[in-house]
Amino acid sequence: MKHETLKQFCSLHSTPGDETEVFDALLNRWEAQGLETKRIGHYAVIAQSGARKKADTVLLLAHADSPGFIVQSILSPTKLEVVALGGVHPTHDADLILKTSQEKVPVRLHAPEAEVAWTRTMPLTVTLETPCHTVQKGDRLCWAFNWEESDTEIASPFLDNRIGCALIADWFEDCTAYFPEMNVILAASAMEEVNGFGANVLAQAVKADLVLVLDITYTDAKQNIALGKGPVITLSDASVLLSTAIRDRILTANVPLQTEVYNYSGTDARAFPAQGIPTPAVPVLIPTEGNHSPREILHPADLKAWPAALEAVARAILSSNAH
């Protein structure tokens, strides 16, 4: 994955239900590469090569949104109340960008007082240094963009899930060496962070033999999940429960892989069985720290290992009757 591509996608303003900037960036990139593209309303975008092979079809699915905030009340031209969209738990004041129909404006988020039992349904206050007269109820806010990069760390807001978007943006330029005999469909969904509606619509629109869900997960010392040790296969969470047969086939691959088991949280993998579609859907994730915060962190080595991990999982599952 090109780090400059990831940086570009992390700089875009995209919150649940307002994924236009990421969708447009993907479509523009894909069309410049000569791919066939399609926009499914405001729910998803798709790309694929014009060449069709008599082989299995793999869908690589990222999501285009990141948690953010939505304007609930306009108290004055310099003071707003907002509520969270997605899993945001602010503990400190932070810089945000307010996107109106006419401009983008820097604002300051004021975290709840330490003694307040804040929930995502409760409003938070944001203030502006100068009045904004274009703001309307329903306008969106996200973290202000900031990028840090070294040999061992990339830190930025929105790594969840612009890493998936960056991978599919350049897949047909950088990753054609992986499962070359298979048909690859690229897609990005809307609203993964709040209700999964985008993936639900996409599941009905795209027919594939395997869905590989591109997303992030968390480091976990108890499960030995760490940065730099390779992508993570979700064996169990709120959206997926892999059989032990599939697990065993995947883990025979000679690539760096970690595994996780959760009974909470989840990914767009849930959309396919929820829509009655029997296609196997497997999350192949990048470990991160600081998830949904203004400073999420990953290790570049995990990004480099990702395509080979996706190939290993695809071959293990599609060569198996376990599913």
C-alpha positions as CSV (number, residue, x, y, z in Angstrom):
1,M,0.0,0.0,0.0
2,K,1.3,3.4,-0.9
3,H,1.6,5.5,2.3
4,E,0.8,8.7,0.3
5,T,-2.5,7.1,-0.8
6,L,-3.4,6.3,2.8
7,K,-2.4,9.8,3.9
8,Q,-4.7,11.3,1.2
9,F,-7.7,9.2,2.3
10,C,-7.1,10.0,6.0
11,S,-7.3,13.7,5.1
12,L,-10.9,13.3,3.8
13,H,-14.0,14.3,5.8
14,S,-16.2,11.3,5.9
15,T,-18.7,10.5,8.7
16,P,-21.6,8.0,8.8
17,G,-24.1,8.9,6.1
18,D,-21.8,11.5,4.6
19,E,-19.2,9.4,2.8
20,T,-19.2,11.5,-0.4
21,E,-15.5,12.6,-0.2
22,V,-14.2,9.1,0.1
23,F,-16.6,7.6,-2.5
24,D,-15.7,10.3,-5.0
25,A,-11.9,9.8,-4.4
26,L,-12.3,6.1,-4.9
27,L,-14.4,6.4,-8.1
28,N,-12.0,9.0,-9.6
29,R,-9.0,6.8,-8.9
30,W,-10.7,3.7,-10.3
31,E,-11.9,5.4,-13.4
32,A,-8.4,6.8,-14.1
33,Q,-7.2,3.1,-13.9
34,G,-9.8,2.1,-16.6
35,L,-11.9,0.0,-14.2
36,E,-15.7,-0.5,-14.4
37,T,-17.3,1.4,-11.6
38,K,-20.8,1.7,-10.1
39,R,-22.3,3.8,-7.4
40,I,-25.2,2.1,-5.5
41,G,-27.1,5.2,-4.3
42,H,-25.4,6.7,-1.3
43,Y,-24.8,3.2,0.2
44,A,-21.7,1.9,-1.7
45,V,-19.3,2.1,-4.6
46,I,-17.9,-0.8,-6.6
47,A,-15.1,-1.4,-9.1
48,Q,-13.9,-4.3,-11.1
49,S,-11.8,-5.1,-14.2
50,G,-13.6,-5.5,-17.5
51,A,-12.0,-8.9,-18.0
52,R,-14.1,-11.8,-16.5
53,K,-12.4,-15.1,-15.6
54,K,-13.9,-18.5,-15.3
55,A,-12.9,-18.7,-11.7
56,D,-14.0,-17.7,-8.2
57,T,-14.9,-14.1,-7.4
58,V,-13.5,-12.4,-4.3
59,L,-15.1,-9.2,-2.9
60,L,-12.7,-6.9,-1.1
61,L,-14.9,-4.8,1.2
62,A,-13.8,-1.7,3.1
63,H,-16.0,0.9,4.7
64,A,-15.8,4.6,3.9
65,D,-17.0,6.2,7.1
66,S,-15.4,6.9,10.4
67,P,-17.1,7.9,13.7
68,G,-17.8,11.6,14.1
69,F,-20.4,14.0,15.3
70,I,-23.6,15.6,14.1
71,V,-25.0,19.1,14.9
72,Q,-28.0,18.8,17.2
73,S,-28.5,22.4,18.4
74,I,-27.2,25.8,17.3
75,L,-26.8,27.8,20.5
76,S,-25.1,30.7,18.7
77,P,-22.9,31.4,15.7
78,T,-19.9,30.4,17.9
79,K,-21.4,27.6,20.1
80,L,-23.0,24.4,19.0
81,E,-24.2,21.2,20.7
82,V,-23.3,17.9,18.9
83,V,-24.0,14.2,19.4
84,A,-21.7,11.3,18.5
85,L,-22.1,9.2,15.4
86,G,-20.5,5.9,16.1
87,G,-18.2,4.7,18.9
88,V,-16.6,8.0,20.1
89,H,-15.6,8.4,23.7
90,P,-13.9,11.8,24.1
91,T,-12.0,12.2,27.3
92,H,-10.1,15.4,26.4
93,D,-10.8,18.6,24.5
94,A,-9.9,18.1,20.8
95,D,-9.9,19.9,17.5
96,L,-12.6,19.1,15.0
97,I,-13.6,20.2,11.5
98,L,-17.2,21.3,10.9
99,K,-18.3,20.7,7.4
100,T,-21.3,22.8,6.2
101,S,-22.8,23.0,2.8
102,Q,-20.5,25.9,2.0
103,E,-17.3,25.6,4.0
104,K,-15.1,23.7,6.4
105,V,-14.5,25.4,9.8
106,P,-12.2,24.5,12.7
107,V,-13.9,24.1,16.0
108,R,-13.0,22.9,19.5
109,L,-14.7,20.0,21.1
110,H,-15.2,20.2,24.9
111,A,-15.1,16.8,26.5
112,P,-17.6,15.9,29.2
113,E,-16.6,16.7,32.8
114,A,-14.8,13.8,34.5
115,E,-17.7,13.2,36.9
116,V,-20.4,13.2,34.2
117,A,-21.6,9.7,33.2
118,W,-21.5,10.7,29.5
119,T,-23.2,8.5,26.9
120,R,-23.2,8.8,23.1
121,T,-26.8,10.1,23.1
122,M,-25.8,13.1,25.3
123,P,-24.8,16.3,23.6
124,L,-21.3,17.8,23.8
125,T,-20.4,21.4,23.3
126,V,-18.2,22.7,20.5
127,T,-17.0,26.3,20.2
128,L,-15.8,28.4,17.2
129,E,-13.2,31.2,17.3
130,T,-15.1,33.1,14.7
131,P,-18.9,33.0,13.9
132,C,-20.2,30.5,11.4
133,H,-23.4,31.6,9.7
134,T,-23.7,28.6,7.3
135,V,-24.0,25.9,9.9
136,Q,-27.3,23.9,10.0
137,K,-28.7,21.2,12.1
138,G,-27.5,17.9,10.8
139,D,-24.0,19.1,9.6
140,R,-21.2,16.8,10.4
141,L,-17.9,17.1,12.3
142,C,-14.8,14.9,12.4
143,W,-11.4,15.0,14.0
144,A,-8.9,17.5,12.5
145,F,-6.4,15.8,10.3
146,N,-2.9,15.2,11.5
147,W,-0.3,12.7,10.1
148,E,2.8,11.3,11.7
149,E,5.0,8.6,10.0
150,S,8.1,6.7,10.9
151,D,9.6,3.3,10.0
152,T,7.7,1.7,12.9
153,E,4.6,3.8,13.3
154,I,1.9,5.6,11.3
155,A,-0.4,7.8,13.4
156,S,-3.5,9.6,12.1
157,P,-7.2,9.9,12.7
158,F,-9.4,7.7,10.6
159,L,-7.1,4.8,10.1
160,D,-10.4,3.0,10.8
161,N,-11.1,2.4,8.0
162,R,-9.2,4.5,5.5
163,I,-6.6,1.7,5.5
164,G,-9.1,-0.5,3.7
165,C,-10.1,2.3,1.3
166,A,-6.4,3.0,0.5
167,L,-5.8,-0.7,-0.2
168,I,-8.7,-1.1,-2.6
169,A,-7.9,2.3,-4.2
170,D,-4.6,0.9,-5.6
171,W,-5.4,-2.8,-5.7
172,F,-5.4,-3.1,-9.5
173,E,-2.1,-1.1,-9.8
174,D,-0.2,-2.7,-6.9
175,C,-1.6,-6.1,-6.0
176,T,-2.5,-8.0,-9.2
177,A,0.2,-10.5,-8.3
178,Y,-2.2,-11.8,-5.6
179,F,-4.7,-14.5,-6.6
180,P,-4.4,-13.5,-10.3
181,E,-6.6,-16.3,-11.6
182,M,-9.6,-15.0,-9.5
183,N,-12.1,-12.2,-10.3
184,V,-11.7,-9.4,-7.8
185,I,-14.4,-6.9,-7.0
186,L,-13.6,-3.8,-4.9
187,A,-16.2,-2.1,-2.8
188,A,-16.6,0.5,-0.1
189,S,-19.7,0.8,2.0
190,A,-21.5,3.5,4.0
191,M,-22.6,3.7,7.6
192,E,-20.6,0.8,8.9
193,E,-20.0,2.6,12.2
194,V,-23.7,3.2,13.0
195,N,-26.0,0.6,11.4
196,G,-24.4,-1.3,8.6
197,F,-27.0,-0.2,6.0
198,G,-24.4,0.3,3.2
199,A,-23.1,-3.3,3.4
200,N,-26.7,-4.6,3.7
201,V,-27.5,-3.0,0.3
202,L,-24.2,-4.0,-1.2
203,A,-24.8,-7.7,-0.2
204,Q,-27.8,-7.8,-2.4
205,A,-26.1,-6.0,-5.3
206,V,-22.8,-8.0,-5.6
207,K,-22.5,-11.8,-6.1
208,A,-19.2,-13.3,-4.9
209,D,-17.8,-16.6,-3.8
210,L,-16.0,-15.0,-0.9
211,V,-16.1,-11.7,1.0
212,L,-12.9,-10.5,2.6
213,V,-13.7,-7.7,5.0
214,L,-11.0,-5.0,5.3
215,D,-11.1,-3.2,8.7
216,I,-9.1,-2.6,11.9
217,T,-9.0,-4.3,15.2
218,Y,-7.4,-3.6,18.6
219,T,-4.2,-4.8,20.2
220,D,-4.8,-7.1,23.1
221,A,-2.0,-8.3,25.4
222,K,-4.1,-11.2,26.7
223,Q,-4.7,-12.6,23.2
224,N,-1.1,-11.7,22.1
225,I,-2.3,-9.3,19.4
226,A,0.4,-6.7,18.8
227,L,1.4,-4.2,16.3
228,G,3.9,-5.4,13.7
229,K,3.0,-9.2,14.0
230,G,0.8,-9.3,10.9
231,P,-2.9,-9.0,10.0
232,V,-5.6,-10.4,12.3
233,I,-8.2,-13.0,11.5
234,T,-11.4,-12.7,13.5
235,L,-12.6,-16.1,14.6
236,S,-15.6,-14.8,16.5
237,D,-17.2,-11.5,17.2
238,A,-20.7,-9.9,16.9
239,S,-20.6,-10.4,13.1
240,V,-18.8,-13.6,12.4
241,L,-18.2,-17.1,13.8
242,L,-15.7,-19.1,11.8
243,S,-15.7,-22.9,12.0
244,T,-12.7,-24.6,13.4
245,A,-12.2,-26.3,10.0
246,I,-11.8,-22.9,8.3
247,R,-9.6,-21.7,11.1
248,D,-7.3,-24.6,10.7
249,R,-7.0,-24.2,7.0
250,I,-6.3,-20.5,7.2
251,L,-3.6,-21.0,9.9
252,T,-1.7,-23.5,7.7
253,A,-0.7,-20.6,5.4
254,N,2.9,-19.5,5.6
255,V,2.2,-15.8,6.2
256,P,2.2,-13.7,9.4
257,L,-1.3,-14.0,10.9
258,Q,-2.8,-13.3,14.3
259,T,-6.2,-14.4,15.6
260,E,-8.8,-12.8,17.8
261,V,-12.0,-13.9,19.6
262,Y,-14.6,-11.3,20.7
263,N,-18.3,-11.4,21.6
264,Y,-18.8,-7.7,21.0
265,S,-18.2,-5.3,18.2
266,G,-18.1,-6.4,14.6
267,T,-17.6,-5.5,11.0
268,D,-19.6,-5.4,7.7
269,A,-19.2,-9.2,7.6
270,R,-22.6,-9.4,9.4
271,A,-24.4,-8.0,6.3
272,F,-24.2,-11.2,4.2
273,P,-25.8,-13.8,6.5
274,A,-28.2,-11.1,7.7
275,Q,-29.4,-10.8,4.1
276,G,-29.7,-14.5,3.7
277,I,-26.6,-14.7,1.5
278,P,-24.5,-17.9,2.2
279,T,-21.2,-16.4,0.9
280,P,-18.5,-16.8,3.4
281,A,-17.4,-13.4,4.9
282,V,-14.1,-13.3,6.8
283,P,-12.6,-10.2,8.5
284,V,-8.9,-9.8,7.7
285,L,-7.9,-6.9,9.9
286,I,-5.0,-4.6,10.7
287,P,-4.2,-4.2,14.5
288,T,-4.3,-0.6,15.8
289,E,-4.1,1.4,19.0
290,G,-6.2,4.4,19.9
291,N,-9.1,3.3,17.8
292,H,-11.7,6.1,17.0
293,S,-9.5,8.7,18.6
294,P,-7.7,11.7,17.0
295,R,-4.5,9.6,17.0
296,E,-4.9,6.0,15.8
297,I,-1.6,4.1,15.4
298,L,-0.6,1.1,13.3
299,H,2.7,-0.5,12.2
300,P,3.7,-0.2,8.5
301,A,4.8,-3.9,8.5
302,D,1.2,-5.0,8.9
303,L,0.1,-3.0,5.9
304,K,2.9,-4.6,3.8
305,A,1.8,-8.1,4.9
306,W,-1.9,-7.5,4.3
307,P,-2.2,-8.6,0.6
308,A,-0.4,-11.8,1.2
309,A,-2.7,-12.5,4.1
310,L,-5.7,-11.9,2.0
311,E,-4.4,-14.3,-0.6
312,A,-3.7,-17.0,1.9
313,V,-7.2,-16.7,3.4
314,A,-8.9,-16.7,0.0
315,R,-7.0,-19.8,-1.1
316,A,-7.7,-21.6,2.1
317,I,-11.4,-21.0,2.0
318,L,-12.1,-21.4,-1.7
319,S,-10.1,-24.6,-1.9
320,S,-12.2,-26.0,1.0
321,N,-15.7,-27.4,1.4
322,A,-15.7,-26.4,5.0
323,H,-18.0,-23.5,4.4
